[in-house]
Amino acid sequence: MATKTHTQSLPGWLLALKNIIAFLLRSPTSAFGLAVLAVLVLTALFAPLIATHDPYVQALGNVLQPPGGEHLFGTDELGRDIFSRLVFGARITLTIIFLVSIVVGPIGLIIGTSAGYLGGRFDTVMMRITDIFLSFPSLILSLAFVAALGPSLNNAIIAIALTSWPPIARLARAEAMTFRNADYIAAARLQGASTSRIIVKSIMPMCLPSVLIRLTLNMATVILTAAGLGFLGLGAQPPMPEWGAMIATGRRYMLDSWWLVTFPGVSILSVSLAFNLLGDGLRDALDPKQMNRR
C-alpha cells in the first residue's frame, strides 16, 4: 500500500517517464539501446577517469602497437592510445547529439505545428522550403553548408542542425493537421484562446510524442553525418579524437593495422544502432494501444 501511495504521489511527468523506462527495459532490443546510450553518457562524463592515457600525447616509440598489454585497443600512427581517444571521442559525439537535438527538435516542432494548424500560404511556403531541404541527401547538404562556413566542429554541428529539421517539421505538420479540427480545439477557439496559445498549449503537446520518436531515430543519421564530415576533414579538426576523423587517418594503415579503423567504426555502429533500437522502443512505449495493455 505504501509503494502504491508513493507512486501515486509522483508528478505526472515523472510517473510517465518511469513507466516508459520500465516498458523499454522489458524489451531486449530497447534495453540494449538504452544500455549503450547510458554507457556513452557515463563514458563522456567520466572520460578523464576511464582513459588510461592522455589522448593527445604522442609516443613515437609506440607507433602502431597492436591491441593488448599497456594499450588495450593499440596505438595509432603517432603512438597515441586508441582506447583513450575513443573515450574522449564519446564527449564529442555526445556534444553533437545534444546540441543538434536542442536545436532541431524545437525548430521542427514549431514550424511543423504552425504550418499544420494555420494552413494557407504560410503552410505552402514552409512546406516548399522543407521539400527543397528534403530533396538533397543530408550529408551532401551538410557538405555544402560546411564548405561555406569553413571546416570545424562547431560549423559541422550548425550544418547538421540546418539539414536535420525538415523531417521533424513534416511529421509535426501531419500530426497538427489531424488535431486542428478536434472538438477541444474548437472549444478553445470559442473560449477566446489566441492562435499562438492554441498551438503552444493544445497542438504541440499532442505532437510531442511523435516528434520525440522521430528525433531519436534521426540521431543515428546525425551521428553518421558527423562521422562522414569528420572522415572528409570538414568536421572536428586534428588532433581532436573524433571517431570519423580517426577512421580517416587510420585508413592508410588499415590493411596492416586493422584496429585503427575497427574500434572507431564499431563505436559509430553501436551508438547509431542504439538510437534506432531506442527509437523503435519509444514508438511502442508511446503507442496508446500499448499503453492500454500495461
N, C-alpha and C positions, 0 to 999 in steps of 0.2 A: 504493500500500500504506500509506503514511504517513497519507494522508487517511482511509482506511478505519479504521486503528487509532485515529486521533484521534476519529472519530465514535463508535466503539465504546466509547471511554473516557469519553464524556459520561454524566452522571447520567441515569437513566431518564426523569424528568420533563422534563429539558431536551431530550433527544432526541425525546420525544413532541411537545413544543412546536415544535421545529424542523421536524418532519415535517408538523405541522398547518399551520404558516405557509407551508411550501413548497406544500402542497396548495391552500391558499387563493389563493396567488399565481398558480397555474396557471389559475384560473377568472377571466375578465374581470370578472364581476359581484362576486365576492367580493374581488378585488383592488381594485376601485373602492371598496367599502365600507371595506376596511382602510385605503386611502389617505385617504379622507375623515376617518376617525376619527384617523388619525395627524396630519393637519393640524389637527384640533380640539385634540388634546393639545398639539402644539407651539405652536399659537396661544395656548392658555391659559397655558402655561409661560412664554412669551416675550412676553406681551402688552405690557409697557412698551417693549420694543424694536421691536415691529411697529407699534404705534399711532403715527399721525402727529400726533395732538393729544391733549390731556387730555380724556377723555370726559365730564368733569363741568363743564368751563369753558364758560360761556355767552358768546356773542358776538352781541349783539342787532343788530349791523350786518350780520351774515351770515345772517340768518334765511331758511330755506327756499331755500338756494342749490342749484341742480341739480348733478348729478354732473359732475366734471371740474375741472381746474386744481388748486388747493390742496386741495380736498376731493374725494377720489376717489369717494365714494358720496353726496356732497352733505351738506347740513346739515338739522337738524330745526327745529321751530318756535321753539326757543330759541337757534339758531345753533350747536348742538353738532355735532361731526363724526360722521356716521353710521358711517363705517368704523371709527373708534376705539372707538365704543360697541359695535359688533358684535364687535370683537376682545376687549374686556374682558367682553362678554357671554358669550363662549366659556368664561370661567372659571366663571361662574355655572352654565352648562349642564353643564360637566364636574363641578362640585361636586355638583349634583343627581344626576347619573348615578352617581357614585362612592358617595355616602352612601346612596342608595336601594339600590344593589347589595349593599353590605356588610351592610345590614340585612335586605333581602328574601330574598336567597339563603340564608343560614344558617337563618332562621326557617322559610321554606318547606320546606327540606330536612329540618330536624329534625322539624317537625310531620308532614310527609308520610310520612317513613320510619318514624317511631314509630307512626303510625296504621296504616300498611300492614302492619307486622310484628306489632304487638300485637293488632290487630283488636278485637273485642268492643265493650264500652261506650265505651272511650276512642276508638276509631275512629268510632263512631256520633256521639258528641258533637262531635269535632273536624270531621268532615265536614259536620255540620249547621251549625256555625258558618261553615265555608268556603262552604257553599251560600248562607247569608244574605249574605255579602260579595259573592259572585258574582252575586246576583240584582239588584244595582244597577250601573249604569254607573260606571266608575271615576271619571270626572270629577264626577258627581253626588255620589258618596260622599265624594270629596275635598273638595268644596264644603261638605258638612255638617261634616266634621272641622275645616276651616279656619274656618268660621263659629263653631264652638265654641271653638277655640283662639285666634282672632284673626288678622288678616291680617299675614303676614310671610313672608320666605323660609324661615326655619327651620321655622315651623309648616306651610308648604306641603310641605316635604320630609317632615316627620313624617306629614302626611296622605296623601301619595302612597305612602309606605312602608307605612302601615296598610292601604291598599287594593290593594297590588300583590302581596302574598304568597300569596293563595289559589290562583291558577293554578299557582304553583310547588309548593305543598303537594299539590294534586290530582294533578299529574304524578308527584311523588315517591312518593305513596301507591300509584299504579298500578304504578310500577316496583318498589316494595318488595314488593307482593303477588305479583309474578312470581318474585321471588328467595327468598322466605321458606321455601319448601318445597324448595329446591335441596339437592343432596347435600352440598355443602360447608358449608351452614348446619346441616344435621343432624349432620355430623361435628363442627362447633364446639360444638354442644349436648352431644354425647357426651363431649367433652373437658372439659366443665365451664365453658365460657365463659358469662359473665353476659349477661343480655339487653341491657344497655347496651353491653357490649363487642361483641356481635354486630351491633347496629345501627350503631355507630360504625365498627368495623373491617371489617365484611363487607357490610352493606347500603348504607351511604352511598356508599362508593367506586363501587359499581356503578350507583347512581342519579345520580352527579355529572355525567357527560357530558350526559345528557338535561336535567338542571336548568340547566346552563350554556347550552345551546342555547336553552331557553325563556326564561332570564333575558336573554339577548342580544336575542331577539325582543321581549321585554316592554319593553326600553328605549325603543323607538320610541313606545309608548303612554305611558311615563313622560315623555318629552320633550313630547309633545303635551298631556298633562295639566298639566304645569308651565307650558307656554305659555298654556294656557287659563286657569289660575288667575291668571297674570300679566296676561293680557288683561282679566280681570274685576276687577283691582285687589286680588286676595286673595293674591298671591304676593309677589315682590320689590317693594318699595316705592320710589317715586321718591326720589332721582334714579338709582337703580341701573340699569345698562344691560342689563336682562333682555329677551330677544328678544320674548316675548309682550307685555310692558308697552310695548315700543317700537311694536309694531303697534297697541296700544290708543290711545296718544297720537297716532299718525300717521293713524289712520283718518279723523279730521276733515278732513284736508287731502289725502287720497289722490287725489281727482279732479284736482287741480292739481299736487300734489307726489307723484307715484307712488312715488318712491324711498323715502319714509318707511316704507311697508309692504312694498315689494317685496323689499328686501335682507334684512330680518329674516325675512320669510316664506320666502325661498329658503334661508336658513340653517337654519331649522327643518326644512324639507322635506329638505334634503340630509343632515342628521345622522340624521333618522328613517329615510330610505331606506337610508342606510349601515348602520344597525343591522339592518334587515330583510335586506339582502343578505348581511351578515356572518353573521347567524343561519342563513340558508339554506346558506351555505358551510360553517359549522361542523357542521350536520346531516349534510352529505355527508362531511365530513372525519372525523367520529367514527362514521360508519356502518361496522360490521365488514365488510360486503361491499366497501365502497370501500377499506378498509384492506388487504384481501387482494389487491387489484389493484395496489397500489403496488409 
